[in-house]
Amino acid sequence: MHIRNPVEWWVDQWRVAGTALESIGEAGRRARETADPRLPAVRRIGAADIRAVLAKGLDDFAASRTDIIFLTLIYPIAGLVLARLAFGYDMLPLLFPLVSGFALVGPVAGIGLYEMSRRREQSLSVSWADAFGVVHSPAFGSIVLLGLVLLTIFLLWLAVANVVYNLTLGPEPPVSIAAFAHDVFTTDRGWAMIIIGIGVGFLFALLVLAISVVSFPLLIDRDVDVDTAVRTSLRSVIVNPGPMALWGLIVAAGLVIGSLPAFLGLIVIMPVLGHATWHLYRRVVS
């Protein structure tokens, strides 16, 4: 029985990913040719639209920053708790997967911000308490269900990240933070872990982007089911691959920047991205 080394495993994963992306591309071509008339119409957008939605997201944040900062204090607190848990040496290899997991559950964390942007768009009063008004949405059950899907993906990502560590630097836990950092950055096995981890993490992030980029705002805005929301989100990505890739890079970069120092930047980054996501939905979905 042949046991694959990390490089062979990595090549196999990219072959599988390439096949999957090819299938998605073929499905996208068919979707453009035969769009389901029951689904919301999807517009084409460009890089200028991405800049515009970021400006609107910043404007929403500035309009209610006191309420929003109070609401989003949970993000750095959650980040610090996760980091503290990870500094038990058994959990140290999962520190980066835990932090980067913000990108996978971010759409769920932004639900209250979408509701605040929706109310401001309609010239209604907006406060941090209004963020919880989403529980009265007719599609609240669908929102919870889709949130559980993203949570499952996040937990699967942690499990895969642990497997990657075991295949490279593991399975024994690090003896210290310094030893772990040394092994990660100065050994071939450490760099294999970095390369494989980033590649696999990218695939997870791509999946979450595709199924959630407009689905949560759509569920808040209209009484639709999960299937309709996810299919509309997938079609939004298929019709606008370039702008959606740019949006994904902006979100990833924003979360990295917001995590430094001590996750405090998330108090600003998360609400701006959350509000901007609502306006991105407005630009994309008719």
Salt bridges, closest charged atoms under 4 A:
GLU8 OE1 - HIS2 NE2 3.16
ASP12 OD2 - ARG4 NH1 2.51
ASP12 OD1 - ARG15 NH1 3.54
GLU26 OE1 - ARG29 NH2 2.69
GLU26 OE2 - ARG30 NH1 3.78
ASP36 OD2 - ARG38 NH2 2.96
ASP36 OD2 - ARG231 NH2 2.97
ASP49 OD1 - ARG283 NH1 2.75
ASP59 OD2 - ARG120 NH1 3.05
ASP60 OD1 - ARG120 NH1 2.47
ASP60 OD2 - HIS275 ND1 3.99
ASP60 OD2 - HIS279 NE2 2.72
GLU115 OE2 - ARG118 NH2 2.83
GLU121 OE1 - ARG282 NH2 2.77
ASP130 OD2 - ARG119 NE 3.70
ASP183 OD1 - HIS182 ND1 3.53
ASP221 OD2 - ARG222 NE 3.81
ASP221 OD2 - ARG282 NH1 3.03
ASP227 OD2 - ARG231 NH1 3.35
